[in-house]
Amino acid sequence: MKKLSTLLATLLLTAGVFAQAPQKISYQAVLRDANNKLITNHAVGIKISILKIINIGVQIRTLFYTETQTPTANADGLISIEIGGATGFDTINWAKGPFFIETDIDPTGGTNYTISGTTQLLSVPYALYAKTAGGSHYIGESYGGGIVFYVYDNGQHGLIVAMTDQSTGIRWSGGTVTYTMALADGVGAGKANTAIIIASQGHGDGVSYAARICNEYSVTIGGVTYGDWYLPSKYELNLMFLQKSILGGFSNNAFASSTEIDNNGVWVQNLNSGLQGGGNKSLNFYVRAIRAF
């Protein structure tokens, strides 16, 4: 069997824990065959296994879970699946890691697996860990005025998205299209970008704009008012998209990020399809605010 020749674009170690919803891990990969050619535009057969591997002179492999799927690779060779739909997934004790995900692939869509690869889960899926090991916050949790969509430091810190859109059509600029230098990207970068944009645009021309409505948004839950919201960076927008099956409610429209491209352009993303691209700052975009904890 050939080794799996893939670019693991994203291995999302996250899962939703709900009373009536399954626990799952989101997984994305870009598939290439043994000749480094993209596998595109057709179904592939994939077997996913979760196991522990111990090397003590010889390799000891203990299988904890397995399932099969037939996702369709897109024009870029990307597959996006959710792992955890078969019996036995909810019995894994994630506190007993480290665990590995092993993928076996049949490029023709069947079960004659000719490509394989193994990836260590370097971080425990936090929502699952929370259930089995008493972890703190987790993806999908209602917390801090919204829904948690990203966690780190064993669930002690992360990002929260507002439960509804703050706008279904508002400009990125405050009326003056200029280079504000809001170029930061990554976790937490949107907060700095939002401050930079507001410092540049100020009150604007009397009509609000994306960064401003996020900055001015607040919500009161359980007697606590949460008011430290901001316009997400390009990276943070994509983290939201990667959790769309858990968060839900995203329309098939372009959402504004706080990350600029140049004098006229800003990064936007369709949180339904995942497509990212440039948008003119004077156009109207959807806006969903986030905050950090």
Backbone as CSV, one residue per row, in Angstrom:
resi,resn,N_x,N_y,N_z,CA_x,CA_y,CA_z,C_x,C_y,C_z
1,MET,0.846,-1.192,0.000,0.000,0.000,0.000,0.883,1.244,0.000
2,LYS,0.550,2.206,-0.853,1.322,3.435,-0.940,1.007,4.338,0.241
3,LYS,1.985,5.131,0.606,1.760,6.107,1.658,0.817,7.199,1.160
4,LEU,0.011,7.695,2.064,-0.927,8.749,1.708,-0.154,10.001,1.326
5,SER,-0.344,10.427,0.082,0.310,11.644,-0.381,-0.714,12.755,-0.376
6,THR,-0.828,13.419,0.752,-1.814,14.490,0.914,-1.168,15.692,1.530
7,LEU,-1.755,16.817,1.263,-1.473,18.016,2.032,-2.614,18.138,3.025
8,LEU,-2.316,17.931,4.303,-3.357,18.014,5.306,-3.644,19.487,5.562
9,ALA,-4.595,20.011,4.818,-4.884,21.439,4.890,-5.350,21.826,6.282
10,THR,-6.236,21.041,6.860,-6.731,21.355,8.192,-7.168,20.065,8.870
11,LEU,-6.655,19.832,10.070,-7.164,18.749,10.887,-7.728,19.405,12.130
12,LEU,-9.035,19.546,12.171,-9.677,20.339,13.214,-9.948,19.471,14.431
13,LEU,-9.246,19.735,15.498,-9.408,18.939,16.686,-10.485,19.558,17.557
14,THR,-11.708,19.530,17.033,-12.813,20.154,17.724,-14.042,19.301,17.567
15,ALA,-15.000,19.502,18.449,-16.232,18.735,18.330,-17.324,19.424,19.110
16,GLY,-18.583,19.139,18.721,-19.703,19.728,19.436,-20.292,18.719,20.397
17,VAL,-20.626,19.169,21.569,-21.266,18.311,22.541,-22.624,18.911,22.850
18,PHE,-23.652,18.265,22.383,-25.013,18.725,22.612,-25.831,17.539,23.111
19,ALA,-26.935,17.840,23.765,-27.752,16.768,24.316,-28.299,15.882,23.219
20,GLN,-28.615,16.471,22.047,-29.254,15.693,21.000,-28.458,15.712,19.698
21,ALA,-27.163,16.031,19.774,-26.339,16.088,18.578,-25.124,15.202,18.757
22,PRO,-24.617,14.579,17.676,-23.468,13.706,17.790,-22.187,14.487,18.028
23,GLN,-21.221,13.815,18.701,-19.889,14.370,18.832,-19.132,14.026,17.550
24,LYS,-18.418,15.001,17.006,-17.695,14.735,15.770,-16.425,15.561,15.703
25,ILE,-15.482,15.094,14.901,-14.265,15.828,14.591,-14.341,16.205,13.122
26,SER,-14.127,17.495,12.825,-14.076,17.937,11.435,-12.680,17.690,10.878
27,TYR,-12.632,17.209,9.638,-11.352,16.829,9.025,-11.351,17.283,7.570
28,GLN,-10.276,17.945,7.176,-10.105,18.359,5.784,-8.733,17.914,5.296
29,ALA,-8.647,17.552,4.030,-7.366,17.183,3.435,-7.402,17.444,1.939
30,VAL,-6.269,17.788,1.391,-6.098,17.888,-0.052,-5.410,16.622,-0.523
31,LEU,-6.045,15.913,-1.446,-5.598,14.581,-1.839,-4.752,14.618,-3.109
32,ARG,-3.648,13.903,-3.057,-2.782,13.725,-4.229,-2.456,12.251,-4.375
33,ASP,-2.313,11.806,-5.638,-1.956,10.421,-5.872,-0.450,10.244,-5.757
34,ALA,0.020,9.024,-6.062,1.436,8.713,-5.924,2.314,9.537,-6.859
35,ASN,1.732,10.108,-7.909,2.478,10.950,-8.846,2.345,12.436,-8.511
36,ASN,1.843,12.705,-7.306,1.656,14.074,-6.818,0.612,14.845,-7.621
37,LYS,-0.277,14.151,-8.295,-1.356,14.774,-9.043,-2.595,14.858,-8.167
38,LEU,-3.252,16.013,-8.202,-4.461,16.186,-7.406,-5.536,15.180,-7.812
39,ILE,-6.218,14.645,-6.832,-7.394,13.803,-7.060,-8.600,14.723,-6.993
40,THR,-9.258,14.947,-8.120,-10.278,15.999,-8.178,-11.610,15.510,-8.736
41,ASN,-12.670,16.175,-8.296,-14.004,16.100,-8.908,-14.614,14.712,-8.991
42,HIS,-14.318,13.865,-8.052,-15.053,12.593,-7.988,-14.947,12.001,-6.591
43,ALA,-15.816,11.035,-6.314,-15.863,10.427,-4.991,-14.645,9.557,-4.750
44,VAL,-14.183,9.557,-3.519,-13.099,8.673,-3.100,-13.595,7.855,-1.915
45,GLY,-13.121,6.630,-1.817,-13.427,5.816,-0.655,-12.396,6.084,0.425
46,ILE,-12.848,6.277,1.645,-11.912,6.552,2.733,-12.325,5.790,3.982
47,LYS,-11.353,5.139,4.583,-11.559,4.477,5.875,-10.774,5.255,6.919
48,ILE,-11.436,5.662,7.984,-10.811,6.432,9.043,-10.737,5.580,10.292
49,SER,-9.558,5.523,10.881,-9.363,4.767,12.107,-8.727,5.666,13.156
50,ILE,-9.150,5.507,14.385,-8.529,6.204,15.511,-7.872,5.145,16.383
51,LEU,-6.594,5.327,16.626,-5.827,4.305,17.325,-4.728,4.919,18.172
52,LYS,-4.172,4.093,19.035,-2.973,4.452,19.777,-1.821,3.624,19.235
53,ILE,-0.655,4.255,19.135,0.534,3.580,18.635,1.641,3.736,19.668
54,ILE,2.183,2.616,20.124,3.277,2.619,21.097,4.453,1.883,20.489
55,ASN,5.624,2.489,20.539,6.836,1.858,20.027,7.731,1.434,21.191
56,ILE,7.860,0.138,21.377,8.737,-0.421,22.417,9.636,-1.478,21.778
57,GLY,10.408,-1.009,20.785,11.186,-1.951,19.993,10.375,-2.467,18.829
58,VAL,9.131,-2.825,19.118,8.159,-3.163,18.080,6.982,-2.201,18.229
59,GLN,6.246,-2.030,17.148,5.116,-1.125,17.184,3.857,-1.850,17.624
60,ILE,3.227,-1.316,18.665,1.967,-1.876,19.155,0.851,-0.914,18.784
61,ARG,-0.108,-1.403,18.024,-1.214,-0.587,17.541,-2.513,-1.084,18.173
62,THR,-3.234,-0.155,18.809,-4.511,-0.495,19.432,-5.606,0.311,18.761
63,LEU,-6.530,-0.368,18.104,-7.608,0.300,17.381,-8.754,0.607,18.329
64,PHE,-9.204,1.879,18.321,-10.303,2.307,19.166,-11.582,2.556,18.374
65,TYR,-11.440,2.877,17.098,-12.623,3.259,16.328,-12.300,3.217,14.848
66,THR,-13.316,2.869,14.021,-13.155,2.919,12.572,-14.490,3.218,11.907
67,GLU,-14.431,3.892,10.765,-15.618,4.145,9.958,-15.188,4.336,8.509
68,THR,-16.138,4.241,7.580,-15.851,4.457,6.162,-16.790,5.521,5.609
69,GLN,-16.292,6.280,4.633,-17.075,7.319,3.968,-16.682,7.379,2.497
70,THR,-17.517,8.053,1.702,-17.204,8.272,0.281,-17.412,9.737,-0.067
71,PRO,-16.554,10.637,0.454,-16.671,12.058,0.127,-16.234,12.328,-1.305
72,THR,-16.633,13.471,-1.834,-16.231,13.884,-3.178,-15.184,14.988,-3.084
73,ALA,-14.036,14.744,-3.696,-12.989,15.762,-3.754,-13.420,16.858,-4.729
74,ASN,-13.201,18.111,-4.368,-13.594,19.208,-5.247,-12.525,19.488,-6.302
75,ALA,-12.674,20.586,-7.014,-11.755,20.900,-8.109,-10.338,21.156,-7.624
76,ASP,-10.181,21.432,-6.337,-8.853,21.664,-5.773,-8.322,20.440,-5.035
77,GLY,-9.024,19.312,-5.152,-8.601,18.101,-4.475,-8.956,18.055,-3.003
78,LEU,-9.813,18.968,-2.545,-10.142,19.064,-1.127,-11.328,18.182,-0.766
79,ILE,-11.189,17.442,0.321,-12.326,16.738,0.908,-12.561,17.318,2.297
80,SER,-13.826,17.396,2.685,-14.207,17.871,4.014,-15.191,16.868,4.588
81,ILE,-14.830,16.254,5.701,-15.696,15.249,6.313,-15.792,15.494,7.807
82,GLU,-16.756,14.832,8.418,-16.873,14.823,9.864,-16.700,13.400,10.347
83,ILE,-15.799,13.205,11.277,-15.491,11.882,11.808,-16.271,11.683,13.098
84,GLY,-16.914,10.538,13.219,-17.605,10.227,14.458,-19.022,9.753,14.281
85,GLY,-19.402,9.363,13.064,-20.784,8.982,12.812,-21.114,7.529,13.080
86,ALA,-20.121,6.714,13.430,-20.363,5.277,13.618,-20.331,4.912,15.106
87,THR,-20.767,3.701,15.390,-20.833,3.212,16.761,-19.445,3.127,17.382
88,GLY,-19.333,3.579,18.602,-18.089,3.449,19.344,-17.318,4.738,19.519
89,PHE,-17.629,5.750,18.721,-16.878,6.997,18.809,-17.065,7.658,20.166
90,ASP,-18.297,7.610,20.684,-18.581,8.302,21.940,-18.039,7.569,23.158
91,THR,-17.419,6.400,22.950,-16.847,5.670,24.081,-15.342,5.904,24.233
92,ILE,-14.740,6.632,23.308,-13.302,6.902,23.393,-13.031,7.839,24.568
93,ASN,-12.083,7.472,25.411,-11.668,8.337,26.516,-10.496,9.178,26.035
94,TRP,-10.791,10.412,25.608,-9.770,11.265,25.004,-8.701,11.693,25.995
95,ALA,-8.958,11.535,27.283,-7.952,11.870,28.284,-6.815,10.864,28.310
96,LYS,-6.990,9.721,27.646,-5.988,8.653,27.651,-5.077,8.696,26.428
97,GLY,-5.012,9.846,25.741,-4.183,9.965,24.540,-2.700,9.867,24.848
98,PRO,-1.831,10.087,23.844,-2.178,10.627,22.526,-2.792,9.584,21.600
99,PHE,-3.631,10.075,20.677,-4.255,9.232,19.678,-3.757,9.609,18.285
100,PHE,-3.976,8.713,17.338,-3.611,8.927,15.952,-4.845,8.727,15.082
101,ILE,-4.938,9.492,13.988,-5.942,9.238,12.959,-5.242,8.626,11.759
102,GLU,-5.704,7.462,11.364,-5.159,6.782,10.187,-6.206,6.816,9.084
103,THR,-5.808,7.270,7.890,-6.722,7.323,6.751,-6.227,6.414,5.649
104,ASP,-7.124,5.576,5.155,-6.849,4.704,4.014,-7.795,5.097,2.891
105,ILE,-7.245,5.325,1.700,-8.034,5.914,0.616,-7.996,5.055,-0.637
106,ASP,-9.173,4.909,-1.262,-9.306,4.330,-2.590,-9.715,5.461,-3.532
107,PRO,-8.802,5.917,-4.401,-9.112,7.046,-5.285,-10.268,6.792,-6.232
108,THR,-10.642,5.517,-6.434,-11.733,5.197,-7.355,-13.094,5.214,-6.673
109,GLY,-13.125,5.388,-5.349,-14.389,5.466,-4.637,-14.830,4.186,-3.988
110,GLY,-14.038,3.134,-4.112,-14.412,1.853,-3.532,-13.738,1.589,-2.198
111,THR,-13.450,0.314,-1.950,-12.821,-0.086,-0.690,-11.487,-0.777,-0.929
112,ASN,-10.932,-0.624,-2.135,-9.602,-1.153,-2.434,-8.578,-0.071,-2.092
113,TYR,-8.279,0.047,-0.813,-7.478,1.158,-0.324,-6.015,0.985,-0.729
114,THR,-5.521,1.960,-1.484,-4.161,1.887,-2.002,-3.267,3.009,-1.486
115,ILE,-3.841,3.957,-0.770,-3.078,5.081,-0.230,-3.402,5.187,1.252
116,SER,-2.385,5.353,2.078,-2.644,5.426,3.506,-1.728,6.444,4.162
117,GLY,-2.154,6.931,5.319,-1.351,7.868,6.084,-1.843,7.947,7.504
118,THR,-0.965,8.346,8.402,-1.283,8.432,9.819,-0.850,9.785,10.357
119,THR,-1.746,10.443,11.104,-1.474,11.749,11.668,-1.770,11.718,13.159
120,GLN,-0.811,12.172,13.963,-1.041,12.223,15.406,-1.930,13.392,15.762
121,LEU,-2.877,13.158,16.664,-3.689,14.241,17.205,-2.852,14.934,18.270
122,LEU,-2.197,16.015,17.889,-1.293,16.697,18.795,-2.033,17.461,19.875
123,SER,-3.318,17.733,19.651,-4.168,18.359,20.661,-5.422,17.511,20.789
124,VAL,-5.898,17.360,22.005,-7.117,16.593,22.224,-8.301,17.378,21.685
125,PRO,-9.265,16.724,20.997,-10.504,17.421,20.636,-11.192,17.939,21.903
126,TYR,-11.233,19.246,22.070,-11.550,19.819,23.359,-12.939,19.483,23.865
127,ALA,-13.927,19.517,22.999,-15.283,19.236,23.482,-15.399,17.811,23.977
128,LEU,-14.708,16.892,23.296,-14.729,15.499,23.713,-13.938,15.324,25.000
129,TYR,-12.799,16.021,25.095,-12.011,15.982,26.320,-12.823,16.508,27.495
130,ALA,-13.592,17.562,27.229,-14.390,18.145,28.294,-15.364,17.136,28.875
131,LYS,-15.882,16.266,28.022,-16.852,15.282,28.483,-16.186,14.164,29.263
132,THR,-14.995,13.738,28.823,-14.357,12.576,29.432,-13.354,12.927,30.510
133,ALA,-12.862,14.177,30.520,-11.796,14.514,31.466,-12.059,15.799,32.232
134,GLY,-13.275,16.312,32.161,-13.588,17.490,32.934,-12.924,18.755,32.435
135,GLY,-12.678,18.839,31.138,-12.047,20.029,30.578,-12.938,21.243,30.736
136,SER,-12.449,22.402,30.341,-13.169,23.644,30.550,-14.126,23.920,29.399
137,HIS,-13.841,24.937,28.580,-14.779,25.333,27.528,-14.560,24.519,26.260
138,TYR,-15.600,24.451,25.432,-15.542,23.583,24.264,-16.312,24.192,23.098
139,ILE,-15.981,23.724,21.912,-16.639,24.192,20.692,-18.132,23.882,20.753
140,GLY,-18.952,24.896,20.483,-20.396,24.716,20.511,-21.042,25.103,21.821
141,GLU,-20.239,25.426,22.817,-20.774,25.800,24.128,-21.393,27.201,24.072
142,SER,-22.548,27.357,24.687,-23.147,28.684,24.867,-22.459,29.332,26.051
143,TYR,-21.718,30.393,25.770,-20.882,30.976,26.818,-20.504,32.402,26.447
144,GLY,-20.429,33.273,27.445,-19.903,34.608,27.246,-20.666,35.456,26.250
145,GLY,-21.973,35.244,26.158,-22.784,36.053,25.269,-22.941,35.516,23.863
146,GLY,-22.377,34.360,23.585,-22.485,33.785,22.238,-22.177,32.299,22.255
147,ILE,-21.520,31.826,21.196,-21.194,30.409,21.057,-19.691,30.264,20.844
148,VAL,-19.061,29.409,21.611,-17.627,29.173,21.482,-17.351,28.463,20.158
149,PHE,-16.396,29.005,19.370,-16.066,28.354,18.101,-14.581,28.041,17.963
150,TYR,-13.787,28.415,18.944,-12.355,28.088,18.915,-11.839,28.103,20.342
151,VAL,-11.004,27.106,20.689,-10.429,27.048,22.032,-8.955,26.688,21.962
152,TYR,-8.215,27.107,22.980,-6.822,26.702,23.146,-6.500,26.722,24.637
153,ASP,-5.270,26.359,25.000,-4.879,26.227,26.406,-5.847,25.312,27.154
154,ASN,-6.098,24.133,26.552,-7.000,23.150,27.156,-8.377,23.711,27.489
155,GLY,-8.845,24.582,26.606,-10.193,25.111,26.757,-10.300,26.283,27.701
156,GLN,-9.169,26.790,28.191,-9.212,27.934,29.093,-9.422,29.248,28.353
157,HIS,-9.019,29.296,27.102,-9.146,30.509,26.303,-9.681,30.157,24.925
158,GLY,-10.229,31.174,24.257,-10.755,30.914,22.924,-11.529,32.098,22.381
159,LEU,-12.398,31.805,21.400,-13.170,32.830,20.706,-14.658,32.488,20.737
160,ILE,-15.477,33.517,20.835,-16.929,33.383,20.898,-17.540,34.186,19.761
161,VAL,-18.506,33.613,19.057,-19.197,34.321,17.988,-20.596,34.720,18.459
162,ALA,-21.026,35.902,18.060,-22.377,36.346,18.375,-23.400,35.382,17.772
163,MET,-24.557,35.288,18.393,-25.547,34.300,17.977,-26.315,34.709,16.725
164,THR,-26.262,35.983,16.368,-26.938,36.464,15.166,-26.025,37.450,14.439
165,ASP,-26.341,37.713,13.172,-25.594,38.700,12.406,-25.857,40.091,12.977
166,GLN,-24.806,40.913,13.006,-24.983,42.301,13.410,-25.466,43.159,12.243
167,SER,-25.262,42.664,11.019,-25.808,43.345,9.849,-25.906,42.357,8.697
168,THR,-26.895,42.584,7.842,-27.026,41.799,6.615,-26.664,42.632,5.396
169,GLY,-26.019,43.769,5.646,-25.580,44.611,4.536,-25.069,45.952,5.015
170,ILE,-23.752,46.056,5.210,-23.174,47.306,5.683,-21.776,47.468,5.096
171,ARG,-21.371,48.714,4.899,-20.060,48.997,4.311,-18.935,48.663,5.285
172,TRP,-17.777,48.347,4.698,-16.570,48.180,5.513,-16.013,49.552,5.881
173,SER,-16.026,50.473,4.941,-15.493,51.815,5.191,-16.539,52.679,5.873
174,GLY,-16.042,53.749,6.493,-16.953,54.690,7.119,-17.359,55.808,6.195
175,GLY,-17.079,55.639,4.916,-17.396,56.662,3.926,-16.169,57.145,3.200
176,THR,-15.000,57.001,3.840,-13.728,57.373,3.226,-12.941,56.098,2.936
177,VAL,-12.762,55.772,1.667,-12.026,54.569,1.293,-10.542,54.899,1.337
178,THR,-9.854,54.332,2.315,-8.442,54.629,2.514,-7.741,53.410,3.101
179,TYR,-6.438,53.414,3.065,-5.629,52.329,3.610,-5.432,52.595,5.095
180,THR,-6.142,51.875,5.949,-6.049,52.120,7.390,-4.883,51.390,8.030
181,MET,-4.282,50.428,7.306,-3.198,49.574,7.793,-3.682,48.542,8.809
182,ALA,-4.951,48.153,8.693,-5.486,47.059,9.507,-5.137,45.744,8.815
183,LEU,-3.907,45.321,8.943,-3.373,44.191,8.175,-3.167,42.934,9.015
184,ALA,-3.469,42.997,10.307,-3.205,41.857,11.179,-4.096,40.673,10.829
185,ASP,-3.572,39.479,11.054,-4.338,38.265,10.815,-3.949,37.234,11.862
186,GLY,-4.867,36.321,12.155,-4.627,35.310,13.172,-5.601,35.445,14.317
187,VAL,-5.446,34.575,15.321,-6.330,34.594,16.483,-6.099,35.871,17.280
188,GLY,-7.155,36.618,17.534,-7.074,37.862,18.273,-6.734,39.069,17.436
189,ALA,-6.322,38.864,16.181,-5.896,39.981,15.339,-7.044,40.921,15.009
190,GLY,-8.263,40.399,14.960,-9.398,41.240,14.629,-9.634,42.351,15.633
191,LYS,-9.267,42.116,16.882,-9.467,43.138,17.902,-8.588,44.350,17.621
192,ALA,-7.310,44.087,17.286,-6.398,45.188,16.955,-6.836,45.877,15.670
193,ASN,-7.244,45.095,14.673,-7.709,45.680,13.412,-8.903,46.596,13.629
194,THR,-9.841,46.146,14.450,-11.055,46.934,14.698,-10.701,48.293,15.294
195,ALA,-9.773,48.293,16.241,-9.357,49.565,16.850,-8.690,50.483,15.828
196,ILE,-7.866,49.888,14.949,-7.182,50.678,13.921,-8.181,51.292,12.941
197,ILE,-9.160,50.478,12.521,-10.167,50.950,11.559,-10.970,52.102,12.147
198,ILE,-11.402,51.953,13.401,-12.209,53.003,14.030,-11.383,54.268,14.234
199,ALA,-10.095,54.094,14.585,-9.232,55.269,14.728,-9.099,56.015,13.408
200,SER,-9.127,55.282,12.304,-9.006,55.899,10.979,-10.323,56.493,10.499
201,GLN,-11.423,55.741,10.694,-12.708,56.136,10.120,-13.562,56.991,11.059
202,GLY,-13.321,56.839,12.361,-14.059,57.640,13.333,-15.567,57.483,13.229
203,HIS,-16.284,58.604,13.307,-17.740,58.580,13.192,-18.181,58.281,11.764
204,GLY,-17.263,58.431,10.823,-17.615,58.229,9.427,-18.444,59.379,8.885
205,ASP,-19.233,59.066,7.884,-20.059,60.104,7.256,-21.475,60.132,7.830
206,GLY,-21.630,59.568,9.014,-22.938,59.557,9.669,-23.641,58.225,9.580
207,VAL,-23.181,57.347,8.652,-23.733,55.997,8.518,-22.717,55.028,9.103
208,SER,-23.178,54.068,9.910,-22.253,53.152,10.567,-21.546,52.256,9.559
209,TYR,-20.563,51.511,10.030,-19.771,50.621,9.187,-19.389,49.378,9.989
210,ALA,-18.784,48.395,9.318,-18.627,47.052,9.883,-17.900,47.035,11.224
211,ALA,-16.714,47.643,11.289,-15.944,47.610,12.532,-16.691,48.336,13.650
212,ARG,-17.346,49.418,13.306,-18.029,50.221,14.323,-19.213,49.471,14.934
213,ILE,-20.018,48.808,14.115,-21.186,48.129,14.699,-20.757,46.948,15.573
214,CYS,-19.609,46.342,15.254,-19.097,45.272,16.115,-18.620,45.852,17.441
215,ASN,-17.895,46.951,17.363,-17.372,47.600,18.560,-18.503,48.087,19.472
216,GLU,-19.617,48.494,18.881,-20.725,49.040,19.657,-21.760,47.981,20.058
217,TYR,-21.563,46.753,19.601,-22.506,45.676,19.924,-22.334,45.239,21.380
218,SER,-23.432,44.923,22.027,-23.387,44.335,23.365,-24.601,43.437,23.534
219,VAL,-24.476,42.478,24.439,-25.579,41.570,24.725,-25.552,41.264,26.214
220,THR,-26.724,41.201,26.818,-26.831,40.907,28.249,-27.466,39.541,28.428
221,ILE,-26.750,38.658,29.096,-27.235,37.297,29.353,-26.962,36.975,30.821
222,GLY,-28.002,36.532,31.510,-27.842,36.181,32.915,-27.401,37.344,33.780
223,GLY,-27.800,38.540,33.392,-27.446,39.715,34.160,-26.064,40.267,33.886
224,VAL,-25.320,39.635,32.971,-23.980,40.097,32.615,-24.017,40.688,31.213
225,THR,-23.489,41.889,31.044,-23.428,42.536,29.731,-22.042,42.345,29.131
226,TYR,-22.012,41.764,27.942,-20.756,41.522,27.230,-20.640,42.571,26.127
227,GLY,-19.618,43.414,26.196,-19.511,44.520,25.255,-18.192,44.628,24.521
228,ASP,-17.322,43.630,24.673,-15.984,43.715,24.070,-15.898,42.939,22.751
229,TRP,-16.809,43.245,21.830,-16.879,42.533,20.562,-16.051,43.252,19.506
230,TYR,-15.659,42.509,18.483,-14.880,43.125,17.397,-15.134,42.411,16.075
231,LEU,-14.678,43.039,14.990,-14.815,42.473,13.646,-13.705,41.450,13.430
232,PRO,-14.032,40.200,13.137,-13.005,39.156,13.069,-11.999,39.383,11.944
233,SER,-10.795,38.902,12.176,-9.778,38.895,11.129,-10.117,37.847,10.076
234,LYS,-9.385,37.857,8.985,-9.564,36.855,7.934,-9.423,35.443,8.502
235,TYR,-8.416,35.239,9.331,-8.162,33.926,9.918,-9.308,33.508,10.844
236,GLU,-9.775,34.445,11.642,-10.860,34.137,12.576,-12.158,33.841,11.841
237,LEU,-12.398,34.535,10.723,-13.570,34.213,9.898,-13.516,32.767,9.426
238,ASN,-12.332,32.331,9.013,-12.210,30.966,8.516,-12.403,29.948,9.635
239,LEU,-11.969,30.272,10.847,-12.234,29.394,11.986,-13.735,29.241,12.205
240,MET,-14.491,30.310,11.981,-15.947,30.236,12.084,-16.515,29.317,11.012
241,PHE,-16.025,29.474,9.772,-16.508,28.620,8.681,-16.246,27.146,8.984
242,LEU,-15.081,26.849,9.525,-14.720,25.461,9.794,-15.627,24.820,10.843
243,GLN,-16.339,25.638,11.610,-17.279,25.127,12.609,-18.730,25.360,12.212
244,LYS,-18.992,25.582,10.912,-20.345,25.963,10.495,-21.376,24.878,10.810
245,SER,-20.971,23.609,10.796,-21.936,22.539,11.074,-22.374,22.553,12.533
246,ILE,-21.545,23.120,13.398,-21.887,23.226,14.812,-22.596,24.548,15.098
247,LEU,-22.079,25.617,14.519,-22.640,26.949,14.786,-23.956,27.173,14.068
248,GLY,-23.999,26.835,12.758,-25.202,27.003,11.960,-25.577,28.469,11.765
249,GLY,-26.554,28.687,10.918,-27.128,30.015,10.766,-26.402,30.976,9.856
250,PHE,-25.393,30.517,9.113,-24.672,31.407,8.214,-25.313,31.388,6.834
251,SER,-25.581,32.573,6.299,-26.221,32.666,4.992,-25.190,32.538,3.880
252,ASN,-25.708,32.375,2.669,-24.836,32.217,1.500,-24.446,33.589,0.963
253,ASN,-23.748,34.350,1.799,-23.342,35.708,1.449,-21.943,35.976,1.984
254,ALA,-21.334,37.060,1.506,-19.983,37.423,1.912,-20.005,38.151,3.251
255,PHE,-19.194,37.655,4.193,-19.036,38.278,5.495,-17.721,39.050,5.514
256,ALA,-17.749,40.233,6.089,-16.560,41.085,6.113,-15.602,40.641,7.203
257,SER,-14.313,40.668,6.894,-13.282,40.537,7.913,-12.721,41.931,8.197
258,SER,-11.848,42.009,9.182,-11.193,43.280,9.492,-9.831,43.397,8.831
259,THR,-9.426,42.362,8.074,-8.085,42.328,7.484,-8.103,42.950,6.088
260,GLU,-7.362,44.026,5.911,-7.290,44.717,4.626,-6.414,43.975,3.624
261,ILE,-6.648,44.254,2.360,-5.778,43.804,1.278,-4.924,44.969,0.779
262,ASP,-5.596,46.075,0.477,-4.906,47.266,-0.020,-5.811,48.474,0.210
263,ASN,-5.566,49.546,-0.507,-6.321,50.778,-0.327,-7.824,50.573,-0.527
264,ASN,-8.191,49.747,-1.498,-9.612,49.573,-1.842,-10.212,48.262,-1.368
265,GLY,-9.370,47.267,-1.106,-9.881,45.925,-0.886,-9.726,45.412,0.531
266,VAL,-10.631,44.516,0.914,-10.622,43.869,2.216,-10.985,42.405,2.015
267,TRP,-10.461,41.537,2.880,-10.781,40.111,2.780,-12.198,39.852,3.273
268,VAL,-12.941,39.086,2.484,-14.289,38.657,2.862,-14.375,37.142,2.665
269,GLN,-15.361,36.539,3.297,-15.527,35.090,3.175,-16.996,34.719,3.203
270,ASN,-17.375,33.799,2.320,-18.697,33.209,2.350,-18.683,32.112,3.411
271,LEU,-19.390,32.323,4.514,-19.350,31.375,5.619,-20.235,30.164,5.385
272,ASN,-20.876,30.108,4.229,-21.617,28.910,3.835,-20.749,28.007,2.966
273,SER,-20.080,28.589,1.964,-19.242,27.799,1.048,-17.781,27.762,1.460
274,GLY,-17.341,28.751,2.234,-15.947,28.829,2.644,-15.064,29.640,1.726
275,LEU,-15.598,30.115,0.590,-14.794,30.851,-0.376,-14.334,32.181,0.210
276,GLN,-13.017,32.432,0.150,-12.448,33.695,0.576,-11.977,34.480,-0.639
277,GLY,-12.069,35.803,-0.560,-11.628,36.631,-1.665,-11.643,38.096,-1.271
278,GLY,-11.337,38.948,-2.227,-11.311,40.375,-1.966,-12.645,41.031,-2.233
279,GLY,-12.960,42.039,-1.443,-14.176,42.818,-1.637,-13.870,44.293,-1.533
280,ASN,-14.589,45.100,-2.287,-14.383,46.543,-2.240,-14.947,47.114,-0.941
281,LYS,-14.198,47.975,-0.304,-14.579,48.502,1.000,-15.877,49.305,0.985
282,SER,-16.273,49.783,-0.181,-17.490,50.586,-0.265,-18.737,49.738,-0.465
283,LEU,-18.567,48.429,-0.671,-19.717,47.541,-0.867,-20.309,47.125,0.474
284,ASN,-21.518,46.557,0.425,-22.185,46.088,1.631,-21.890,44.615,1.868
285,PHE,-21.599,44.266,3.123,-21.301,42.890,3.507,-22.098,42.504,4.746
286,TYR,-22.241,41.194,4.935,-22.768,40.686,6.193,-21.687,40.839,7.263
287,VAL,-22.112,40.952,8.518,-21.163,41.109,9.624,-21.597,40.244,10.796
288,ARG,-20.660,39.504,11.338,-20.891,38.739,12.579,-19.739,39.032,13.533
289,ALA,-20.040,39.605,14.684,-19.027,39.999,15.659,-18.538,38.817,16.473
290,ILE,-17.310,38.929,16.982,-16.758,37.920,17.869,-16.112,38.610,19.067
291,ARG,-15.800,37.817,20.090,-15.044,38.302,21.249,-14.158,37.178,21.750
292,ALA,-13.136,37.550,22.501,-12.195,36.566,23.033,-12.454,36.335,24.528
293,PHE,-12.037,35.171,25.001,-12.103,34.919,26.464,-10.822,34.245,26.916
